[in-house]
Amino acid sequence: MTAKKVQVTSIQLTPQTRDRLYRLKFRRTYDEFLRELCELYEKTQAD
């Protein structure tokens, strides 16, 4: 069985922003947290 390779990118953050994100994301991955954040933003823009 071949494992599916996930493509990822990197983003540049200041240490202060990274630390704030870390405190907000709880036990999710950064990817899950940022997807949720994007969905919430898109939802508020649609209203």
N, C-alpha and C positions, 0 to 999 in steps of 0.2 A: 504494500500500500504506500503510495507517495503522499507525503505531507504537502498541503497547500501552502505555497509561499505567499506571505502577506507583504504587499508593498507599503512602505512607510516613508515619510519625509521627516525632515527636522525643521524646527522653527527656532528663531533666536529670541531668547527672553533674558531680561535682566535677572540677577539673583533674587531681587526683591519681588518681582512678579512671579517667578517660579515658586518662591516660598508662599506667597499668597494663594496661588493655585493649589499648591500641595495641601494647605490647610482647608481649602474649600472642597476638594475632591473626595474626601473621606476614604473609603476602601475601594473605590473604582479606579480603573486605569485612567490615565490622562486622556486617552482616545475616547473612552466611554463618557467621561465628564465633559469633554469639549463637544462631542456630538449632542449630548443633552442640552448644553448651553446654546448651541446653534438652533436646536429645535425650539427651545423656549423663546429665543429671540425672533425666529421666523413666525412663531405663533402670535407674539405680541405685535408684530408688524402687520399681520393679516387682519387683526381686530380693528 
